[in-house]
Amino acid sequence: MVNRTRNCIRMILSCAALLFPLHGACAADGAYPVRPIRMIVPFVAGGGTDLLARLLTPRLSEALGQQIVVDNRGGAGSIVGTQMLSKSPPDGYTIAVLDTAFAINPGLAEKLPYDAERDFNFVAIIATSPTVLVTHPGLKVRTLQELIAAAKANPGKIRAASAGIGSSSHLTIEMLNAAAKIKLLHVPYKGAGAAIQDILGGHADLTFVVAGSVIAQIQAGTMIALAVTGKSSVLLPNVPTFAAAGFPEVNPEAFRFIAAPAGIPAPVNQKLTAALSTIMGSQELRTRLIDNGFDPEFQTGKEARDFVVREIRKWRQAVKDSGAKAN
């Protein structure tokens, strides 16, 4: 009888030990966040995705009541930083701002170190934006037609910088090559910021980039804007679209979204979503986004996942059609 009683007590204590950690985890989820949050940007500083992250973080920090630290992890067309996110604990303390390169890479790379559709939680779509084709003034072209003529006269000589293999700028360069029947020399960098700096220095000739990243340089004349993809740009109303210039095939728009590792607890995801909803409802932030060339676009939950999955399918086909290859 004594042994039976002791066994019962051990069983009760064992069950209690299993329950207490679960209770602690739930309490931790309820208190989230209790320490700083890391926001990965899978590009070097200076590009459009980095710009968006730095517009969001102070406001998101205020909404969540914790510091958010931007961590630039450029490399391999955003794959390095994206893999880092996929391997991070799904606790809400590592999130990322990802962009169109995330949707391009599954069609471009032979094998990725993560599954784009299964290894992430798509917290919210934040913004879309047209991109602008800019050149160094030393190229001595002032219109898209002049660029195409120069490229046909000098095949493989005009240096087209991109944010990296698999980036939207890389694929848009390939789209322009195919549409205009020209051959620009693709030069990949570890992010749009590095590409911009080399164009300003005259070491590269052109790139595609979010208008807000280079509006000051365009206004100063250190870069020349030739055409914008997608819809017309609020920042550059006098710059023609590719469609208006006779190349409707060159029409991609960049998009940016907040992601977390798959398996993030529902209460944590809800707090992130609520905080993002609060700041995206701010007219002050929306104005700042528009002033920097972004079109505010807020979708969460299933809508956000469906949006990203559609983009993956769209860009997979675009990669196939353009013949772009990871090199």
PyMOL commands that set and color helices and strands:
alter all, ss='L'
color gray80, all
select helices_A, chain A and resi 2-31+48-64+76-86+100-108+137-139+144-153+168-180+192-200+211-220+266-280+283-291+301-322
alter helices_A, ss='H'
color red, helices_A
select strands_A, chain A and resi 37-41+68-72+94-99+120-129+131-135+159-162+185-188+206-210+224-228+254-261+295-300
alter strands_A, ss='S'
color yellow, strands_A
deselect
rebuild
show_as cartoon
